[in-house]
Amino acid sequence: MAGVLLDILRQASEDGGGIIPYTEFHNAQLSEHANLQAEYVAWRQNTSTTALCSICQMPYLLTPEAKSFIMHGEAAMQQQQHLSAAAMQAFFSGGSAAVAAFLQIRVRRSHVVEDALNQLAHLEAQDLKKPLRVTFITGGVPEPAQDEGGVTKEFFQLLTRDLFRPEYAMFTYNELTRTHWFSPASLEAEDEYALVGAVLGLAIYNAVILDVHFPLAVYKKLLGIRPTFADLKAAFPDLGRGLQQLLDFEGDVEAVFCRSFTAQYEFYGEMREEELKPGGASIPVTAANRREYVDLYTAWLLEGSVGRQFGAFRAGFLRVCGGPALTLFTPAELELLVCGLPHLDFEALQAVAKYEGGYSAEHQEVRWFWEVLHSLSLEQKRAFLMFTTGSDRAPVGGLGKLPLLIQRAGPDSDNLPTSHTCFNSLLLPEYASKDRLRAKLLTAVENAQGFGLQ
């Protein structure tokens, strides 16, 4: 009964524009102590449309961490089913069960996108649910590194870096919001966009946080929710302000704004125009029809102008992550699953850090390191995370879930600290003073290129 009342309150809040933050409905105690596997199974076995038999029927009560656990549990169950089928097939065909158990990807470092597309595009959906194992090829020879997670993480970093390069022209970049959007002028085949969607799904399945940032409207559309004018304003603030001024203007709209029912976009240096409705080029925007104009423009920008690109992207994503657990997430929670938490708790990171090479939590150098890190600005801390992990966000559950490894890299010297982002490790020389440590660390962090997209 309490759950039903909460649902009524939540729905009323949503209808009122989110008066109560969605996170206020999360029940941390329930999420932590419930048998989430049993709840998932009960949910999937329930055939009644009215009987309440699982908290999965009230997803607003579950924290993002609990939903992530359910999704990874669903993935594990599906992977286990496919592993068993693959092993059986290998047995009868005389192949290797160990090889059939994994999604094996071999990519040349100089052709990461091409090789990934060629191998992923024609796989069955069930193969994409197998645990990923990556082998890099250099000079025609497989690299000797064994993929225990670090190589797979590097693969995602390199692939997303290349896919979002400006020369591919698949996405545009908004400096103000620091997010990417689909390019309406892109000439890339749909396969490339499907690959980006599949990469997001594979990263979720393989528990890898991506340094990929889209507006929330993308995650809404992935969940089948139609974006609104509010989403346009969030994704394109300058354009949103202009359209809002058009809606709020109290004078002669037609004379002042001089707009018709058309939209313009750049196509490789040439401005093109598209009608928002039949005959739109000859229909002026007036006070009487401006709301229709804004609605049509919103639908064109967020849906129609990129329909081909987004359709392929969503299809690629759903090939990997189209399971029932996806419906538990809100758009914001799905974004969190892909690119991690923006909130950073470095005290939690310190509590779980590991040390090697002679360092320990009590070592003077390590104490100096944490004192320096805690004293940095938020932007400097984000840069440090990018330097050491390849992402400036925390995984689901916060930085306390990030396995940071700090290794001694020799005695005091002029060498800068280095990192292995694939293994979340920092190689830190034993500097002679805290001031020297601070200067060397900031120099390394602020001058490292990393895998950032911009």
N, C-alpha and C positions, 0 to 999 in steps of 0.2 A: 504493500500500500504506500509506504514511504517513497519507494522508487517511482511509483506512478505520479505521486504529487510532485516529486522533483522534476519529472519529465514535463509535466504541465507548466511548472515554473520556468524550466529551461526554454520550452517552446515559446512561452510568452515573452521571455527575454529576447529571443532571436527575432520574433516578430516586431519587437520594439527597437530593433537596431543594436542588440547586444548590450542592453543596460547592465546586465550582470556578466562579468567576464566568464568565458567558457571554462576556464581553469578552476573557477570557484566550485564547480560541480564535481571535480575530481575527488575521489575518496582514496587517500594515500594508504590508509590502513587496510581497506578492502583490497586494493590493488596489490599490496605487498603480501598479504596472508592468504588470499584465495588460491585454490588449486586451479591455476589458469588452464592447464592442459585438460582437466576434467570439465571445466566450464566450456572450453572450445568444443570438445567432443559432444557434450550435451546440446550445445547450440546447433551443431551441424546435424545431429540425429533427430532434432525436434521437427516433427512434421505438421504441428499445429500452428496456425497463424495467430492464435489468441493466447495460448498457454505460455506463461513466463517460466522458463526453466533454467535460464543462464544469465549471468551478468553481461554476457556478450550482447544480449538484447537491449542493454542499457549502457552503450559504450561511453556515454558522457561521464559515467562514474569511474572509468578506468584512466589512469595516468598514461601519458605517452610511453613511458618506460614499460608499463604492463602490456600495452598494445603492441609495442615492438617485440616483446617477449612472445606474445601470441603469434605474431607474423613470422618470427624466426622459428617458432615451434611448428607452425603450419608448413613452412619451407622444409624444416628437418623431416617432418612426416612424409612430405611429397618426395624429398630427396631419397629418403630411405626406401620408399616404394620403387623408385626408379633405379636405385642401386641394386635392389634385389632382382629386378627385371633384367638389368644390364648384366649382372653376374650369371643369371640363368642363360641368357643369350650367349654370353662368352663361353659358358660351359659346353653348350651344344655346338657352337661354331668353332671351338678350339682356340678362341682368342684369350686375351688376358683379362681376367675379371678386375684386376687392379686398375688397368688402363680404362676399361669400360665404366668404372665407377665414378670417373671424374670428367668434367668438361675440360678437355685439353686444348689449350690455345698456344700456337707457336707464332711469334711475330718478330719481324725484323725491326730493329730499333729505328731504322731509317724509313720504314713504311708501316708504322703502327696502325694508322687508320685503314689503309688499304688491306692489310692482312687481317685485321679484326673484322672488317666488313665482309671479306670473302669467306671467312670461317663461320661467322655468326649468322649471316643472312639466311642461310639455307638449312639451319638446324631445326629440328622439331622442338616444340615448346617444352616437352618433357626433358630434352637434353639440356636446356638452359637452366633447369632446376638442380642440376648436379653441382657439387662443389667445384669451384673454378681452380684450375691449375695452369699457370702460365710459364712458358719457356721463351726467353729472348734469344734471338739469333743474331750473332755478330760475325761479319765476314764469312757467312755461310756455315758457321759452327755454333751449335747450341751452347749457351753460357752454362757453366757448371753449377750455378746457384740452385739449391733445392727450394722449391716454393713452399714455405711454411707460413705464408701470409704476406711476407714483405714484398715478394716479387709481384704478387697479385695487386697489392696496393700501388706499387710503382706503375704497373700496367694501366690502372685506372687514372693515375695522375698524368701520365704521358698522353693517354688517349683523350681525356677531356681537354688538356692543354691544346692539343692539335685541332680537335673538332671545333673549338671556339676561337681559333685564330682568325683575325680579320680577313686574311687572304682567301679563306674558305667562303666567306660572305654568306654563311648560313644563318648567322645571328647578328643583330645590332646590339650595341652596348650603350646604356644610359649612364653617363658620368654622375648624374645627380643621385640616382637610386642605386648605382653600382649593380645593376642587374642586366641580364641579357633577354632579348626578345627575338622572336622568329622574324627573319627578313622576308618581307613580302616580295622582294625583287630577286630572291634566290633562284638560281638556275640549277642548283644541286638536285640530284635525283632523290626520290622519296626514300630510297634505301639508306641514304646517309642520315636522314632524320629518324628513321626507324632504328638505326644503330644507336643514336643518342638516347632514344627512349629505352632501348634494351640495356644500355650501359647504366642508366639510373636504376633499372630493375635489378640488374646483376649486382650492382653495388649494395643494394638493400639486402639481397639474398646472402651476399658474402660479407655483410657487416662492415663495409668500407664507407667512411664519410667522404663525400665528394666536395671539392672546392668549386661548386657550380651554384650560381645564384640566379634564380628566376623570380619574377613577381608572383605574388600569391595567386593571381589569376590562373597561372599555369597549373597549379596544384588543384584548384577548383575544377578546371576543365578535365584534368586527369580523372577526377572522381565523378565526372558527369554533371557538374554544377555549372550552370550558365553564368558567366561573369556579368557584372553590372557597371554602371557609371562610376560607382565608388571604387571598383577595381581599376578602371581606367585612370582615375585620379591618383591612385596609389602607384600605378606602374609608370605613368607619364605625368608627373606633377605639373609641369609648365602647361602642357596641353589641357590638362584637367582644369587648371585655374582659368584659362581662356574660355573654355566651354561653360564653366560655372558663371563667369561674368556675363556671357551671352544669356544665360538663363535668368540672371538677376537684374539685368539692365531694364530700366524703367522708361527709357526714351524710345525713339524711332529705331527699332532693331534693324529693319531693312536698310535704312539709309546709313546707319553708323557702321554696321558690321559687313555689309555688302557680300553676303555669302549666298551660295546656292546649295542644293542638295547633292553636293559632290565631295569627294575626298581626294587629296593629292598625296603622292608618294614619289620618292626618288628611285629611278631605275638606271643605275650605272651612269650618273651624271645628268640624266634627262628626267624632267618632272613629268609625271603622268597623272591623269585624272580619271576617276571612276565614279559613276553615278551611284548614289545611295538608294535610288528608287528609279523606276522607269521615267524618263524625261526629267530627271533631277537637275540637269544642267540649266534648265530654263525655269526652275521653280525657286524663287527667292525665299530665304529664311526670314520669317516675320515673327512678331510676338505671338501670333496665334499658332504657329507650327514649330516653334523652336524646340519644344520638348521632343517632338517626333524626330527632329533633325539630330538632337544629341543622342537619342536612343539608337537611331540608325547608324550614326557615326560610331558609337560604342560597339555595336554589333559588327560593323565592318572592320574596325581596327583590331578587336580582340578575337574575332571569329572568322568572318568572311575573307579578309585580306590574307590570312595565313592558314586557311582551311586545309589546303593540300599538305603544307609542311607539318602542321600540328596533328592532322589525322594520322600521318605516318609515324610521327613521334609517339602518339598515344598508343597506336597499335603495337609498336615495338616494346613499349613499357608493359602493356597488358599481357604480351606474350610471356613475360617473365613473372609479373606480379599481379596477375589477374585473379588471384584466389579470393575466397570469401573474407579473409582477414582484412583486406584492403578497405572494405566497407566500414570498418570500425573507426577509421581515422577521419579527423577533420582536415581540411586543406592545410591549416597551419601545422598540424601534427605530421602530416605527410612530408611537408617541407623539412620539418625537424628530423625525420627519419633519413632523408636524403643528405642534408648538409649540416646537421648538427645544431647544437644550442648556441645562440649568440651570447648568452650569459656565461661568464667565465669565473669560476671559483678556484683560484690558485691555491688556496689553503687545502682544498680537497685534492688537488694535483700533488702537492707536497706530501700529503698523507699516504699516497699510494706509490710514490716514486721508488724505483729500485736503483741499486748502485753496484758498480763493478770496477775492477782494476785497482782496488785499494781504497776506494771511497766508501763511506758509510754515512748514515744520517747525522752522525756526530762529528764527522770530519770537518776541520776548520774551513776548508775550501768549499765544502757543500753548504755550510752555514752561511758563508759569505754569498754564495750563489743565490740562495733563497732570499736573503735580505735584499740583495740587488733586484731580483725579479719582482718581489713584492713592492718595491719602491718605484717601479716603472709606471709610465702612463698607460692607459688602456690601449692606445694605438701601438705602443711599444710592446705590450704584452701580446697583442694579437700578432704582431710581426714575429715575436719569439715563437709562438705556436706554429705559424706558417713555416718558419725556419726549421723547426724540429719535427713537425708532423706532416707538413704539406697542406694543412688546413688551419684557418684562423678561428675555427669553431670547435665546440666540445661535442663529443658523441652523445647520443641519447643516454640520459642518466647523469650527465655532467662530466667535468674533468676527473672526477673520482673514478671514472671507468676507463681512463686513458692510461695505458701502461708505459709511462715515461721511464727511460733508462738513462742514467748519467754515468759515463765511464771516464776514468782518468786517462788523459792523453799525454802522459809524460810530465816532466818537471816544468818549472817556470821557463817560458821562452817567448819569442816574439810571434809565435804562431797564434792564429785566431782559433776560437772554438769552431768545430765542424759538426755536422749532423748527418744521420742516415734517416731521412724522412720515412722510408719504407718500414723502419723498425722503431720509430719514435725514440731515437737515441741521440743523446748529446755527448760529444767527445770534448771534454773540458780539461785543458792543461791545468796544472797546479800552480796558479799564479801566486806571486809573492805578497800581494796585498789586495784588499777588497776594491780599492779604487782602480787598480790595474785590471782586475777581473771585470769590473763594470765597463771600462773603456773598451776592452777587447770584445766583450760579449755584444755590446751595442754596435761596434764596428762590423762584426760578423753578421748580426741580424739585419742591420739597415742596408747592407750592401749585397746581401744574398739575393739571387734571382728567384730561387724556389720554383714552385710549379703554379704560381698564381695566374689567373686568366687575364688579369689586367695589371 
